[in-house]
Structures are given as C-alpha cells and as structure tokens.
Amino acid sequence: MRRKSFINPRDGRVTVAVWASGWIESIDVGPLSDVEYRRRLKNQILPQWGSVPVGDISPTAVAAWEKALLRGRISKNYADGVVGIFRTMMDDAVSEGLRRDNPVAARKSGRRGRFQSQRPEKKIIATPRQALLVARNALEMRGLNEYAIVLTSAYTGLRIGELAAVHRDQLALKDE
C-alpha cells in the first residue's frame, strides 16, 4: 500500500467473461475490427478463459494455450491475432487494477485501436545540379550506362525496374 501498487484480491476474482463483456464495449476500433474482435473472443478466448478469474491467469498457462492454438486448425496469423486481442485485454485489466502484470508475453507491435496512417514524410527532390553531380559520380565509378540511368531517372521519375525495361528501339528520340 505504501508503494501505491496495491491490487485488491477481490478485483482479480472477476472472470474473463465478465471482464470481456465490459472491455469489448470500451475499445475504439473500426466496425470490421469490432466484428473480428467479437468473433475471436467468442470462438477462441472465452471457451478457454471465460470462467477463469482475471487474477488467476498465469504466463505458463497462456503460453500453453498459445501453443495449442498453433497446433489447431487455424493459421499462425490468426492465432497471433487472437493472442494479440487477449494481450490487449490483459493490458487494460492491468490499467484497471485487476492485475499487477500482464500474463500474455509482449510482442514488438504496440499498436492499438483504430488504424492511423503515418503522415508521409516530405519528399526530397534533387535539384538539377544535384542530379548532375550524382550522375557524374556514377560516370566515374561505373561508366556511361549508369550516368545515363541516373540522369534518365532524375528527369523522368522512372524507377530502376522501369529503367531496366526500357530498350533503345522503344525510344522515339527527336533531336530538334
């Protein structure tokens, strides 16, 4: 209590099914994600954990369950999604003071809730002088072909695969 990390043992007696019913209503996800979360709760999480108190879930039991999921008839990607939902649920249980720690092992992705696209970084566009300097560097290091590829790429916007597909007989160059 002095450390202000006291977890009331009665709070941890709430079953996963009871916690899940309130939790699913509190999360903010898109409509398709909401349907998928509910489906995964109903089909995978609640049959295994529904009657278990939130405070009694152990990391070993979760690891065994995850292993059993992977042995079942579901794909690894789907199993990872199910475990991810359960992990998020347990993170929120920790935040609510139902548990001290999350029994579901953390993964590298920490994304939650609605998808928010990253703002595209501002594109850096080379000036004609900078393009010429890079092309000259390519000329010195690799020869005339790379010089031509760098300049063509800089002035046309073609990617390397597109440049590689261009042949001399496909070009209609006018020297006016």
N, C-alpha and C positions, 0 to 999 in steps of 0.2 A: 504494500500500500504506500509505503514511503516513496518508492520509485515511481509511483503513479502508473504502474503497469498491471494492476490487479485485475484479474479476469474472474468474475463471479462464476463459480462452478455451475450454478443453476442456468446461466445463459448458454453454456455449452451443451445443455441437455436438449436443446431444440433439435428436432430431427432434420435431416437434409431435405425431406419432402416439404416440411413446413417452411424452412428457410428458402427453398427454391421457389415456392409459390409467391412469396413476397418479393424475392430477389428479381424474378423474371419481369415483374411489373415495374421495377425501378430502373432497369437499364435502358439506355437510349441507343437503339440500333435501328437500322432501316427495316422496312416491312419484310423483305425477303430474309434478312438475317434473323428477325424475330421468329419467323416461321421455323427456320432451321434450328435456332436455339431451343425452341419448344419441342421440336421433334427429337433432337438429341437428348434433351432432358428426359422425355417420356420413354424413349426406346433404349437408352444406354445408361444414363446416370441414375435415375430413380429406381429401376429394378435392382441395381446393385447397392445403392447407398440410401435410398428413400427412408428406411426405418432406422438408420444409424444416426445417433446424436452427432451433431457437428463437432463437438469436442472430443469424440472418440475415434475420429478418423486418423489413422497413422500413415506416415510416409511409406512404410513397408507394404501396408495393405493397398495403398494407391498404386505402388509400383507393380504389385502382383496383378491388380485389376487391369492396369495398362497393358501388361504383358498378355493377359488373357484376351483383351480386346484385339490385339495384333494377331493372336492365334485364330480368332474367329473369322467369319466370312466377310469382314469389312476391310477396306483398303487402309494403308498406313496413313494416308492423308486424312481420311475420315476419322480414324482413331485419334490422330493428333488434334483434330478439330474438337472432338468430344472431350478430350483431356484438357484442351485449352479453355473450353467453357467451364469445366469443373474447377480449373485453376482460378479463373476469374471469379467464380462464385466463392471460392475459399478466400481469395484476396479480400473480397468485400466482407466476408464473415470476420476476418481479422480486423478490418476497419471498424466494424460494428461492435467489436469487443466480445465476439462469441468464441474466439480462439486467440491464442497468443501468437501462433505462427501458421503459415500455410503448409499443409502436408503434401501438396502437389508440387513436385520439383519445378523450379523456374526454368523457362526457356529463354532463348535470346530475344524473341519478339515481345515487346511490351505494349503493342498497340491494342487499344480497347475502344469500344463504342463505334460510332459511325466512321466510315472511311473519310478521311480528309486528305485530299491530294496535296502533295507538296507543291509549293509555288515553283514554277520553273525558274531555274537560275537565269540571270540575264545573259544572253548570248554575247560572246565576244567575237566581233567580226574584225578580221585583219584589214588593215588599210592596204591600198595597192602597193605602197612601198614595203610594208611588212611581208606581203605575199611574194614580192620580187626577191626580198632578202632570203626568205625560206627557199624559194626556187633556186637561187644561186648556190645556197648551201647544198641543196640536193644535187645540183650540177657538179659541184666539186667532189662530193662524196660518192655519188652513184652514177653520174653521167647524164647524157642528154635526155634519155627517156624519162627519168624521174623529174628532171627540170620541167619537161612538157606536162607531165601528170600533175605536178604541184600547181603550175600556172593554170592549167585547164580546170582543176578542181576549185581553185580560188575564184575564177571568173565565171564558172558555170554552176557551181554548187553541187556538182555530181559527187557521189560517194565513191570510195575506192572500187567497190564491186561494179558499179556502173561504169566507171572509167576503164576498168579492165575489159569490159564487154564491148567497148567502142573500138571499131576497126576502121582503118583508113578508107576502105571502099564504102563505108556507111556515111562518111562525111561529105558534105557539099560545101566546100570552102570557096568563097568568092574573093578574089584579090582585086578589089576596086580601089 
